[in-house]
Amino acid sequence: MAIGKNDQLFLLVKSLSKSEKRQFKVYAGRLGGNVKANFMLLFNLLDKSDTYNELQILQKTSIKKQQISNAKAHLYKQILISLRLNPVHQNIRSQIREQFDFAAILYSKGLYKQSLKLLEKAKEIAIINSENNLAFEIVEFEKVIESQYITRSLSNRADELTHQAKDLNIKNTRSSKLSNLSLQLYSLMLKQGYVKNNDDVLFVTNYFKKRLPSYKISELSFREKLFLYKAYLWYHLILQDFVKSYKYSQKWVDLFDEDPKMKIQNPVFYLKGINYLLESLYLIKHKTKFIQVINKLEYEIENELIAINENTKSLIFLYYNQSKLNQYFLEGKFTKGLSFVSFLIDEIPKYNPLIDAHHVMVFYYKIASMYFGAGDYKLCIYYLNKIINNKELKMREDLLCFSRILNLVAHYDAGIDFNIETLIVSTYKFLLKMDNLQQVQRKMISFLKKLSQIYPQELKKAFIELHEELKKLENHPYEKRAFLYLDIISWLESKIKNKSVEQIIQQKVKLLNK
C-alpha cells in the first residue's frame, strides 16, 4: 500500500483553502445522494489525513480495493470542476473560454445570430487583453458559422474575417517564436551558465540572431513585447552584460506599470519580471534602485495589487526571499541577516511541493554564503554539502562548481584542514569534468594547495600576491563571473587587513555612490 505525501489527489486536497473546501462540499452536495458517495467519503478522509495511505482508505471507508482508482479519478475531476466555478479562479482567459463555450452551445441549437454576438464580444475582450490565441480560435469559429448563416454582405464579412485571421496568425506565430527563444535561452543558462570564452559568445550570439523573428516594435502586442524583452534579458544575462539585462528587465516591468490590470491578469509574468529586475540590479550593485524596487514589491503584495493565489504565493516566497538575501549581501550585513536565514530555513520545507529542487539549492547556496560572511564556517559547510552531495540533481553548472570552491575556502577558515588535500583533488577533478576550470578557479585551488607549505610569517605576502593577480581579472569579460558567486577579493582583503569579510564589504558599500 502506497504511503506518502506525493499522491496527486492528496496534494490537490491539501492545497484547498477553507473557502474552497466549503464550496466543494456545497457543490458536491447539491445532489442529496452524493453526501455518502465514495468520492465524498474519500475527500473527507484525505482532508483529515497527514499522509496518503491506501490501507487507511480501505479500513475507514466502504471503498473496496478495486474501486480506489475510480473513486480517486472522480474526486479529482469534481474538485477541479468546483474550483473552476470559484470566482477566485475566474480570470480573463476563463471568461473568454466560457463565452466561447456558450456560443458553441447556441450554435449547436441553430441560434447562429446569438452565437455570433457572443463571439464578437469575446473576441473584443481577447484582443484588448492580448489573448491572441483565443481571438484566433474565435475568428475560426466565426468563419464556420458565417459559412452557414449570412448576416451581412458575405464578401465584406469574408474579407474582414480573413484579414483578422491572417493578422492574428502572424502575431501568434511571432509570439510563439519569441516565447520559444526565451525558453531556449533560459534552458541554456541553467545548463551551461554564463559564457566562458569567445567561442561561447559566438555560439550564443548566432543562436539568438538565428531564432529572433523580424519585428517592428510599434506593431507588437503586449504579449509579443513581453516575450521579446524576456529573450533579450536572457541573451544579455548569458553574455554577462548585466547593464543590458537591467535595461530589458526594466522594460519588462514597465509594460505592466503602463497597464496595471495586467498585474492581476498575468501575475506570474509580472513577478518574474520584478525578480529579474532585482537580480540585474543586484549584479550591477545598484543598491538604491534595488531597495526602491523591493519596497515597491512589498507594497503591491500587501495591497493585493498582484493577483494572489497558491501559485503566486509560492513565487512571491521564492523571489521576495531570494531578493531579501541579496539585499543583505549588497549591504554587507551578514550577521544581521542570520535571523532572516533562521526564519527562511523553517519556511522552505513548507513550500517544497511548490518549489523545484534547483531553486531550493540556490537558497542553500545563498544561506551558506550568509553564514560564511558572518564567520560561521561550519554551518556554511553544512549547507554547501546539501548541494555537493545531491548527486541526482541536474542544475546550473556554475552553482555546482562554486559550491565546491566556497567549501574549500570555508574548510580553510574553519581550520578543518585534515582532509583539505582530498577536497582540493576532488574539486579539481570535478571542475575539469564540468569543463569549468577558469583562471580564477585555477589560481584559488593552486593557492590553497600551497598554503600548508607557507610559513606563517609569509602568509600575508602570499595573500597580497594572489589579491594582485585576481584583481586583474575582476572586470575580465569571462573571468568576472567567478566573483558573482564568491567575493574572493574581499576574502583576501580580510586576510591582508586582518578584518572580517563583513567589515571589508561594509567599507566598500560606504564608498558606493548608488
PyMOL commands that set and color helices and strands:
alter all, ss='L'
color gray80, all
select helices_A, chain A and resi 8-15+18-28+32-36+38-48+54-60+65-85+87-89+92-108+112-128+132-146+154-192+198-211+217-219+222-238+242-258+261-265+267-283+287-302+310-331+334-351+357-373+377-388+397-414+420-433+439-451+456-471+479-485+488-497+501-511
alter helices_A, ss='H'
color red, helices_A
select strands_A, chain A and resi 3-4+52-53
alter strands_A, ss='S'
color yellow, strands_A
deselect
rebuild
show_as cartoon
